Amino acid sequence: MGVTRFLNALLHPARPGLEQGREQPSRERSDQLSERVRRMLVTTLYAQPSSLAIGALATVSAAGVSAWIAGLPELWVAAVILGMIAVARVVAALGLSPDSEGNSTATLEMVYEVGAFSYALALGCTAAFTILVGTNAEVVVLMVANALGYGIGVSARNAGRLTIAIGQLALSCVPIALACFWVGSIGFIALGFTILLLIPAMISIATNIFKVLRDSIAAAETSKKLADKMQILARTDVVTGLANRAGLNHAMVETMMAVEDDTCLALFWIDLDRFKEVNDLLGHPVGDRVLNEVAKRLRSVSPEGATVARFGGDEFIVFCPITGRKDAERLASEVHAEIMRPFRIDGERLEVRASLGVAMLPEHGRDADTLMQSADLALYHAKVGGRSQTCFYDSAMSRDLVRRREIEDELRSALQRDELSIFFQPIVDLETGRIKTFEALVRWFHPEKGELRPDEFIPVAEETGVIVTLGNWITAQAARVAASWPEEVTVAVNLSPLQIRAPGAALGIKNALREAGLDPRRLELEVTESLFIEDNHATASFIEELSEIGVRFALDDFGTGYSSLGYINKFPFSKIKVDRSFVSGTQVGRKSDAIIRAVAEMGNTLGMDIVAEGLETIEQVQAVKDAGCNLGQGYYFSRAVPDYLAAMLLAQEREQEGRKALG
């Protein structure tokens, strides 16, 4: 290492005074390499050890031939020394792997430096010896050519560590130049000067190679760090600092490739319930802080080795090893408990609930995609089942999904093939027995599966958005049929919240009325309380726009939802339909009777019709009539019937009235 310091001093001589003080730190900064880059440069010394062996074989052979020709024992000794050093270098190059973390950079550099300098000095001195003893010219040429060729070649090969390259060049060439000057003949003096001129030229070349190599490695290192940073950013959620969707996929693949066959893993898909209300009421900055707090809580309860990710929006995923189903249930309970703990943000107390879907490997899937699909299905069932609960995947969920997809595809085709029909169930005046309204109900008669119940395909239509097309079709068909009825008979059509919020919803209703030639005052649109859970401007605009042309609105299934009187006060409802559970359900009794009376009294006071649904017996009819309901609907009067039978019911009613008038 002393030779290295000596060469550094020769290459970078100190300058006196302030100039030295200014330039030395600058040079240190420019020449300072990171340990990683230095390691890579030292690695280049150990690259291709075969080149060391070939070079050593050439020079040792030259020394042996020279000793044989000259017959000098000193040359035999030199050949043996060169051979021993060469063998030691090759063994060191093969034995010390730069890829091993156990071999420090300093050790690798020192070992190589000792061998390189020893070999170069031995070779240079051997060549100088042949000049000094005045042996045969061919011996001198053989050894000098080998020494100079070695010095020139090795200075380029080892340019990755400049001091080693220059040291080898100097130690192999300088002894020859000194010997030439010692002999003093014109030819040798010229050779000595040529060698001395060769050294700075090769130093310049080696320096340029070193700079290019160093800068290339440094640039590659910088690019790698930047690429690593960009990769981390690309896999990290900017709001919570958790893994994002890309980061989750990467972690899942790596984890699943590394686990043993008998390892259990679980994927918890977490969806915050009604989180949109937090953003809408308190703003997105507060929403982001809630998401951050949820992320911290999920990290705190997740076991070691878990991947916690924000999948998007208000959805999170925890992917972790578990010991079994009970362990997964315990962790799900802890997640619920942590998320449900009240939040304190800017003095505001917030409560957040969550729905969880859980799938386990290998029971519910052996690859990432299948596992995520299973957890997603479980989450869907958790939300459909009432939210704020945990649902584990079951194979029946996949069968349900396949069934829903079949229904979705077939429903779209059914609309085009006219497989759907509209049936009409009468709503009767309890005082006179006359039909006041027909409620339009859709029926699907599948050519292969027979009749499909509305509760099978209506939810699918709502989930997939087909309900918009289906609802518009029902309205158009019902309006067309109603146009042929007496003017005092109206038609009622159920509307889905999704249909009402769709762009151009009011225009679709207007077009149906215009094409059917039906007076807007003869159309009643029935909506449920779920429509008003979210204060949606589109809903208010829809009701207001159609009310202005005479369309009437009825509040359906009253008493099963939030039953806020604010809806009745805010919107122009002309009719309230009391849910059948109060009339013919299992809980019918004094309480349900009191509720019907209260609703009926309120409706009569406000000038609204009150319809009792689900009437099946004369006793039920009499009970709701006594309670104050003025309209009734149910099997006691009639089931839903095709349009021609609805027309027959109206005709029979007119005929009976005619006979009464004549009688």
C-alpha positions in Angstrom: 0.0 0.0 0.0 3.0 2.3 0.5 3.7 2.1 -3.3 0.2 3.2 -3.9 0.6 6.3 -1.7 3.9 7.0 -3.4 2.3 6.8 -6.8 -0.6 9.0 -5.7 1.9 11.6 -4.6 3.7 11.5 -8.0 0.4 11.8 -9.8 -1.1 14.5 -7.7 1.8 16.6 -6.3 0.9 19.1 -3.5 0.9 22.8 -4.4 2.0 25.3 -1.8 0.0 27.9 -0.1 -3.7 28.8 -0.8 -3.7 27.0 -4.2 -3.1 23.7 -2.4 -5.9 24.4 0.1 -8.3 25.3 -2.7 -7.5 22.5 -5.0 -7.0 19.5 -2.7 -10.6 19.3 -1.4 -11.9 19.8 -5.0 -9.8 16.9 -6.2 -10.9 14.7 -3.3 -14.5 15.4 -4.1 -14.1 14.7 -7.8 -12.1 11.5 -7.3 -14.1 10.2 -4.4 -16.2 7.2 -5.4 -18.9 5.4 -3.5 -18.0 2.1 -2.0 -20.3 0.4 -4.4 -18.7 2.0 -7.4 -15.2 1.2 -6.0 -16.2 -2.4 -5.5 -17.3 -2.6 -9.2 -13.9 -1.1 -10.3 -12.0 -3.6 -8.2 -14.2 -6.4 -9.6 -12.8 -5.6 -13.1 -9.3 -6.6 -11.8 -10.6 -10.1 -11.1 -12.5 -10.4 -14.4 -11.2 -13.1 -16.7 -8.4 -14.7 -14.6 -7.5 -16.7 -17.7 -5.9 -13.6 -19.1 -3.6 -13.5 -16.1 -2.7 -17.2 -16.6 -2.0 -16.6 -20.4 0.2 -13.6 -19.7 2.1 -15.3 -16.9 2.7 -18.4 -19.1 4.1 -16.2 -21.8 6.5 -14.2 -19.6 7.6 -17.3 -17.5 8.2 -19.2 -20.7 10.3 -16.3 -22.1 12.4 -16.2 -18.9 12.9 -20.0 -19.1 14.0 -19.8 -22.7 16.3 -16.9 -21.9 17.9 -18.9 -19.1 18.4 -21.9 -21.4 19.9 -19.8 -24.2 22.2 -17.7 -21.9 23.0 -20.5 -19.5 22.8 -18.1 -16.6 21.6 -19.5 -13.2 20.3 -16.1 -12.2 17.8 -16.3 -15.1 16.7 -19.7 -13.9 16.1 -18.3 -10.5 14.2 -15.3 -12.0 12.0 -17.8 -14.1 11.2 -19.8 -10.9 10.3 -16.6 -9.0 8.1 -15.4 -11.8 6.4 -18.7 -12.0 5.7 -18.8 -8.3 4.3 -15.3 -8.2 2.2 -16.1 -11.3 0.7 -19.3 -9.8 0.0 -17.4 -6.5 -1.9 -14.7 -8.5 -3.9 -17.1 -10.5 -4.9 -19.0 -7.3 -5.8 -15.8 -5.6 -7.9 -14.6 -8.6 -9.8 -17.9 -8.6 -10.1 -18.2 -4.8 -11.1 -14.7 -3.9 -14.6 -14.0 -5.5 -15.6 -10.3 -5.7 -19.2 -11.5 -5.6 -18.7 -12.8 -2.0 -19.7 -10.3 0.7 -17.1 -11.9 3.0 -14.3 -10.5 0.9 -14.0 -6.8 1.6 -13.1 -4.4 -1.2 -9.9 -3.4 0.7 -8.8 -7.0 1.0 -9.4 -7.7 -2.7 -7.5 -4.6 -3.7 -4.6 -5.3 -1.4 -4.2 -8.9 -2.5 -4.2 -8.0 -6.1 -1.9 -5.1 -5.6 0.8 -7.2 -3.8 0.8 -9.8 -6.6 0.7 -7.3 -9.4 3.5 -5.1 -8.1 5.7 -8.2 -7.2 5.3 -9.7 -10.6 5.9 -6.5 -12.5 9.0 -5.7 -10.4 10.4 -9.2 -10.9 9.8 -9.1 -14.6 11.3 -5.6 -15.0 14.3 -6.5 -13.0 14.9 -9.7 -15.0 14.8 -7.8 -18.3 17.2 -5.1 -16.8 19.5 -7.9 -15.7 19.9 -9.2 -19.2 21.0 -5.8 -20.4 23.4 -5.3 -17.5 25.2 -8.7 -17.9 25.6 -8.2 -21.7 24.2 -11.5 -22.6 23.1 -12.5 -26.1 21.1 -9.9 -28.1 18.3 -12.3 -28.7 17.9 -12.9 -24.9 17.9 -9.1 -24.3 15.2 -8.6 -27.0 13.1 -11.5 -25.7 13.0 -10.3 -22.1 12.8 -6.6 -22.8 10.0 -7.1 -25.3 8.1 -9.3 -22.8 8.5 -6.8 -20.0 7.5 -3.8 -22.1 4.6 -5.6 -23.6 3.4 -6.7 -20.2 3.6 -3.2 -18.8 1.7 -1.7 -21.7 -0.9 -4.4 -21.8 -1.5 -4.5 -18.1 -1.9 -0.7 -17.8 -4.9 -0.9 -20.1 -6.3 -4.1 -18.5 -6.1 -2.8 -14.9 -7.2 0.8 -15.7 -10.1 0.3 -13.4 -7.7 0.9 -10.5 -5.4 3.5 -11.9 -2.7 3.4 -9.2 -2.3 -0.4 -9.8 -2.1 0.0 -13.5 0.5 2.8 -13.4 2.5 1.0 -10.7 2.7 -2.2 -12.8 3.7 -0.1 -15.8 6.4 1.7 -13.9 7.8 -1.3 -12.1 8.1 -3.3 -15.3 9.6 -0.5 -17.5 11.6 1.8 -15.2 14.3 -0.9 -14.3 14.9 -1.4 -18.0 15.3 2.3 -18.6 17.7 2.6 -15.7 19.8 -0.4 -17.0 19.9 1.2 -20.4 21.3 4.5 -19.0 23.8 2.5 -16.8 25.2 0.7 -19.9 25.6 4.1 -21.6 25.8 3.1 -25.2 24.0 5.3 -27.7 21.5 2.6 -28.6 20.6 1.8 -25.1 20.4 5.4 -24.1 17.9 6.0 -26.9 16.0 2.9 -25.8 16.0 4.3 -22.2 14.6 7.7 -23.4 12.0 5.9 -25.5 10.8 3.9 -22.5 10.6 7.0 -20.4 8.5 8.7 -23.0 6.3 5.6 -23.3 5.4 5.6 -19.6 3.6 9.0 -19.6 1.9 8.2 -22.9 0.5 4.9 -21.4 -0.4 6.7 -18.2 -2.5 9.2 -20.3 -4.2 6.3 -22.1 -4.8 4.4 -18.8 -6.1 7.6 -17.2 -8.6 8.2 -20.0 -9.8 4.5 -19.8 -10.1 4.9 -16.1 -12.2 8.1 -16.4 -14.5 6.6 -19.0 -14.9 3.4 -16.9 -15.5 5.3 -13.7 -17.9 7.7 -15.2 -19.8 4.9 -16.9 -20.1 3.0 -13.7 -21.0 6.1 -11.8 -23.7 7.0 -14.4 -25.0 3.4 -14.3 -25.1 3.5 -10.5 -27.0 6.8 -10.6 -29.4 5.5 -13.2 -29.9 2.4 -11.1 -30.6 4.4 -7.9 -33.0 6.6 -9.9 -34.7 3.5 -11.4 -35.0 1.9 -8.0 -36.5 5.1 -6.6 -38.9 5.3 -9.5 -39.8 1.7 -9.0 -40.5 2.3 -5.3 -42.6 5.4 -6.2 -44.5 3.4 -8.8 -45.4 0.8 -6.2 -46.3 3.2 -3.4 -49.6 4.9 -2.7 -49.0 8.7 -2.5 -51.7 9.3 0.1 -51.0 6.5 2.7 -47.5 5.4 1.9 -48.8 1.8 1.6 -48.2 -0.4 -1.4 -50.5 0.5 -4.3 -52.0 -2.0 -6.7 -48.7 -2.5 -8.6 -46.8 -2.9 -5.3 -49.4 -5.4 -4.0 -49.2 -7.5 -7.2 -45.4 -7.6 -7.0 -45.4 -8.5 -3.3 -48.0 -11.2 -3.8 -46.2 -12.9 -6.6 -42.9 -12.8 -4.7 -44.5 -14.1 -1.5 -46.3 -16.9 -3.2 -43.2 -18.0 -5.1 -41.2 -18.2 -1.9 -43.7 -20.0 0.4 -43.7 -23.7 1.1 -46.4 -25.9 -0.1 -48.0 -26.3 3.3 -48.0 -22.5 4.1 -51.3 -20.8 4.7 -51.8 -17.3 3.4 -54.9 -15.0 3.7 -56.0 -12.0 1.7 -58.3 -9.6 3.5 -60.1 -7.2 1.2 -61.4 -4.2 3.2 -63.9 -1.7 2.0 -64.8 1.4 4.1 -68.6 1.7 4.4 -70.1 5.0 3.2 -66.7 6.7 3.0 -68.0 8.9 0.2 -70.0 10.7 2.8 -66.8 11.7 4.6 -65.4 13.3 1.5 -68.7 15.0 0.6 -69.4 16.4 4.0 -65.9 17.1 5.3 -63.8 17.5 2.1 -61.1 15.4 0.5 -58.3 16.6 2.8 -60.1 15.2 5.8 -60.9 12.1 3.8 -57.2 11.6 3.1 -56.3 12.0 6.8 -58.9 9.3 7.6 -57.3 7.0 5.0 -53.9 7.7 6.5 -55.2 6.8 10.0 -56.8 3.6 8.6 -53.5 2.7 7.0 -51.6 3.2 10.3 -54.2 1.0 12.2 -53.9 -1.7 9.6 -50.1 -1.7 9.9 -50.4 -2.0 13.7 -52.6 -5.1 13.6 -51.0 -6.9 10.6 -48.6 -9.7 11.5 -45.0 -9.7 10.6 -44.4 -10.4 6.9 -47.7 -8.9 5.9 -48.2 -6.7 2.9 -50.6 -3.9 3.5 -51.8 -2.0 0.4 -54.3 0.6 -0.6 -56.0 -1.0 -3.6 -57.7 2.2 -4.6 -60.3 4.7 -3.3 -61.4 3.5 0.1 -60.4 -0.1 -0.4 -57.4 -1.7 1.4 -55.9 -5.2 1.3 -53.9 -7.1 3.9 -52.0 -10.1 2.5 -50.2 -12.2 5.2 -49.3 -15.6 6.5 -51.7 -17.3 8.9 -51.9 -20.5 10.8 -55.5 -21.4 9.8 -59.1 -20.3 9.6 -59.3 -19.3 13.3 -56.2 -17.2 12.9 -57.8 -15.4 9.9 -61.1 -14.9 11.9 -59.1 -13.4 14.8 -57.2 -11.0 12.5 -60.5 -10.0 10.8 -62.0 -9.2 14.2 -58.9 -7.1 15.1 -59.2 -5.2 11.8 -62.8 -4.4 12.5 -62.1 -3.3 16.1 -59.2 -1.0 15.0 -61.1 0.6 12.2 -64.3 1.1 14.3 -62.4 3.0 17.0 -63.5 6.6 16.7 -61.3 9.1 14.8 -60.4 12.5 16.1 -59.6 14.9 13.3 -59.6 18.7 13.9 -61.8 18.2 16.9 -64.3 16.2 14.9 -65.3 12.7 16.1 -65.7 10.4 13.2 -66.8 6.7 13.2 -65.9 4.5 10.2 -67.2 1.0 9.5 -65.8 -1.5 7.1 -66.8 -4.6 5.2 -64.3 -7.5 4.8 -64.0 -10.2 2.3 -61.5 -13.0 3.1 -59.9 -15.7 0.9 -57.2 -18.1 1.9 -54.5 -20.0 0.1 -54.5 -22.8 -0.9 -58.1 -23.4 0.1 -59.6 -20.7 -2.1 -57.0 -20.3 -4.8 -53.4 -21.2 -5.6 -52.5 -18.1 -7.6 -52.8 -14.3 -7.0 -55.5 -13.7 -9.5 -57.8 -16.5 -8.2 -57.2 -15.5 -4.6 -58.1 -11.8 -5.3 -61.2 -12.9 -7.2 -62.3 -15.0 -4.3 -61.7 -12.2 -1.8 -63.5 -9.7 -4.0 -66.6 -12.1 -4.2 -66.5 -12.5 -0.4 -66.4 -8.7 0.0 -69.4 -8.3 -2.4 -71.4 -10.7 -0.3 -70.4 -8.9 2.9 -71.7 -5.6 1.5 -74.9 -7.1 0.1 -75.5 -8.9 3.4 -75.7 -5.6 5.3 -72.2 -4.1 5.4 -69.9 -3.8 8.5 -69.3 -7.6 8.6 -66.7 -10.2 7.5 -67.5 -12.8 4.9 -65.2 -15.7 4.0 -65.2 -17.0 0.5 -67.4 -20.0 -0.3 -67.5 -21.9 -3.6 -71.2 -21.2 -3.8 -70.3 -17.5 -4.4 -68.6 -18.4 -7.7 -71.7 -20.4 -8.8 -73.8 -17.3 -8.0 -71.4 -15.1 -10.0 -71.7 -17.4 -13.0 -75.4 -17.4 -12.6 -75.5 -13.6 -12.5 -73.4 -13.3 -15.6 -75.6 -15.8 -17.4 -78.6 -13.7 -16.4 -77.0 -10.5 -17.5 -76.1 -11.8 -20.9 -79.5 -13.4 -21.4 -81.3 -10.4 -20.2 -79.7 -8.2 -22.8 -80.7 -10.7 -25.4 -84.2 -11.0 -24.0 -84.8 -7.3 -24.5 -83.9 -7.7 -28.2 -85.9 -10.9 -28.7 -89.1 -9.6 -26.9 -89.0 -12.4 -24.3 -90.1 -10.0 -21.6 -93.7 -9.1 -20.9 -95.5 -6.6 -18.8 -98.2 -7.8 -16.4 -100.6 -5.5 -14.5 -101.9 -5.8 -11.0 -104.8 -3.7 -10.0 -104.9 -1.2 -7.1 -108.5 -0.9 -5.9 -110.5 1.8 -4.2 -111.5 0.1 -0.9 -114.7 2.1 -0.6 -116.1 1.5 -4.1 -114.2 -1.6 -5.3 -113.3 0.1 -8.5 -109.8 -0.2 -10.1 -108.0 3.1 -9.8 -104.5 2.1 -11.0 -102.7 -0.8 -12.5 -99.1 -1.4 -11.3 -96.9 -2.5 -14.2 -94.7 -5.5 -13.3 -92.2 -7.2 -15.6 -92.2 -10.9 -16.3 -89.6 -12.9 -18.1 -90.5 -16.2 -19.8 -87.3 -17.8 -20.8 -87.6 -20.2 -23.8 -85.5 -22.9 -22.1 -85.6 -22.1 -18.4 -89.2 -21.1 -18.1 -90.4 -18.2 -16.0 -87.6 -16.4 -14.1 -88.7 -14.5 -11.0 -88.1 -10.8 -10.9 -86.0 -11.2 -7.7 -83.6 -13.2 -9.8 -83.0 -10.8 -12.6 -83.9 -7.3 -11.3 -80.9 -7.2 -8.8 -78.6 -8.4 -11.6 -80.0 -5.7 -13.9 -79.4 -3.1 -11.1 -75.8 -4.3 -10.5 -74.8 -4.3 -14.2 -76.6 -1.1 -15.3 -79.0 -3.0 -17.6 -81.8 -1.7 -15.3 -81.6 1.7 -17.2 -82.5 0.1 -20.5 -85.0 -2.3 -18.9 -86.7 0.5 -16.9 -87.1 2.6 -20.0 -88.6 -0.3 -21.9 -91.1 -1.1 -19.1 -92.2 2.5 -18.9 -92.7 2.7 -22.7 -94.7 -0.6 -22.8 -96.8 0.3 -19.8 -97.6 3.7 -21.2 -98.6 2.2 -24.6 -101.0 -0.2 -22.9 -102.5 2.4 -20.5 -103.3 4.7 -23.4 -106.2 2.3 -24.3 -107.8 2.3 -20.8 -110.4 4.7 -19.6 -109.0 8.1 -18.7 -109.7 7.8 -15.0 -107.4 4.7 -14.7 -103.7 5.4 -14.2 -100.6 3.2 -14.5 -97.9 2.9 -11.9 -94.3 2.0 -12.9 -91.5 1.2 -10.4 -88.2 3.1 -11.0 -84.7 2.1 -9.9 -82.5 4.7 -8.2 -79.9 3.9 -10.9 -82.4 4.6 -13.6 -83.4 7.9 -12.1 -79.8 9.1 -11.8 -78.9 8.1 -15.3 -78.3 11.0 -17.7 -81.4 12.0 -19.6 -83.7 10.0 -17.3 -86.5 12.5 -17.4 -86.3 12.8 -21.2 -86.7 9.0 -21.5 -90.0 9.2 -19.5 -91.2 12.1 -21.6 -90.4 10.3 -24.9 -92.3 7.2 -23.7 -95.4 9.3 -22.8 -95.3 11.2 -26.1 -94.9 8.0 -28.3 -97.7 6.3 -26.4 -100.0 9.4 -26.5 -100.6 9.1 -22.7 -101.5 12.1 -20.6 -98.6 12.6 -18.1 -101.2 12.9 -15.3 -102.1 9.2 -15.8 -98.5 8.0 -15.1 -97.4 7.3 -11.5 -93.7 6.6 -10.8 -93.1 4.6 -7.7 -89.8 5.1 -5.9 -88.4 3.6 -2.7 -86.8 5.4 0.2 -83.3 4.1 -0.7 -83.4 6.7 -3.5 -83.0 9.4 -0.9 -80.2 8.0 1.2 -77.8 10.2 -0.8 -78.8 13.8 -1.2 -78.4 13.7 -5.0 -79.2 16.8 -7.1 -80.1 14.6 -10.1 -82.9 13.0 -8.1 -84.5 16.3 -7.1 -84.2 17.6 -10.7 -85.8 14.4 -12.1 -88.8 14.6 -9.8 -89.2 18.4 -10.3 -89.0 18.2 -14.1 -91.6 15.5 -14.4 -93.9 16.9 -11.7 -94.1 20.1 -13.7 -95.8 18.2 -16.6 -98.2 16.4 -14.4 -96.5 13.0 -13.7 -97.3 11.8 -10.1 -95.0 10.1 -7.7 -95.6 7.4 -5.1 -93.4 6.4 -2.1 -93.2 2.6 -2.3 -92.5 0.1 0.6 -92.9 2.8 3.2 -91.8 1.7 6.6 -89.0 -0.7 5.6 -86.3 1.9 5.1 -85.3 5.1 7.0 -88.9 6.3 6.8 -88.0 10.0 7.1 -90.9 12.4 7.0 -88.5 14.8 5.4 -88.9 13.0 2.1 -92.7 13.5 2.2 -92.3 17.2 3.1 -89.6 17.9 0.4 -91.0 16.0 -2.6 -94.5 16.1 -4.2 -95.7 12.6 -3.4 -99.4 11.9 -4.1 -99.4 8.4 -2.7 -97.8 6.3 0.0 -97.7 2.5 -0.3 -97.6 0.8 3.1 -95.3 -2.2 2.9 -97.0 -5.7 2.9 -95.0 -6.7 6.0 -97.4 -4.5 8.1 -100.4 -6.1 6.5 -99.7 -9.8 6.0 -96.3 -10.3 7.6 -95.3 -12.4 10.6 -95.2 -9.3 12.8 -98.8 -8.2 12.2 -100.5 -7.1 15.4 -101.3 -4.1 17.5 -98.1 -2.3 16.7 -98.3 -2.7 12.9 -102.0 -1.7 13.1 -101.0 1.4 15.0 -98.3 2.2 12.4 -100.8 1.9 9.5 -103.3 4.1 11.3 -100.6 6.8 11.9 -99.5 6.7 8.3 -103.1 6.8 7.0 -104.0 9.7 9.3 -100.9 11.6 8.0 -101.8 10.9 4.4 -105.4 11.9 4.8 -104.3 15.2 6.4 -101.9 15.9 3.5 -104.5 14.8 0.9 -102.5 11.7 -0.1 -103.7 8.3 -1.1 -102.6 5.4 1.2 -102.2 2.0 -0.4 -102.1 -1.2 1.6 -100.0 -3.9 -0.2 -100.3 -7.6 0.2 -104.0 -8.0 0.9 -105.0 -11.6 0.7 -108.1 -12.0 2.8 -111.3 -10.1 3.5 -110.3 -9.6 7.1 -107.1 -7.9 6.0 -109.1 -5.7 3.6 -111.4 -4.7 6.4 -108.6 -4.1 8.8 -106.7 -1.7 6.6 -109.9 0.1 5.6 -110.8 0.6 9.2 -107.2 1.9 9.8 -107.7 4.6 7.2 -106.2 3.2 4.0 -108.3 4.2 0.9 -106.6 1.9 -1.6 -105.6 -1.8 -1.6 -103.5 -4.1 -3.6 -103.0 -7.9 -3.4 -104.1 -11.4 -4.4 -107.5 -10.8 -2.8 -108.4 -8.5 -5.7 -106.2 -10.0 -8.5 -102.8 -11.3 -9.3 -100.8 -9.5 -11.9 -102.3 -10.3 -15.3 -101.3 -9.8 -19.0 -102.5 -6.6 -20.7 -105.5 -8.3 -22.4 -106.8 -9.6 -19.1 -106.3 -6.2 -17.5 -108.5 -4.8 -20.3 -111.1 -7.5 -19.6 -111.1 -6.6 -15.8 -111.9 -3.0 -16.8 -114.5 -4.1 -19.3 -116.2 -6.3 -16.6 -116.2 -3.5 -14.2 -117.9 -1.1 -16.7 -120.4 -3.9 -17.5 -121.3 -4.4 -13.9 -121.6 -0.6 -13.4 -123.9 -0.5 -16.4 -126.1 -3.3 -15.0 -126.3 -1.5 -11.7 -127.3 1.7 -13.5 -130.1 -0.1 -15.4 -131.2 -2.1 -12.4 
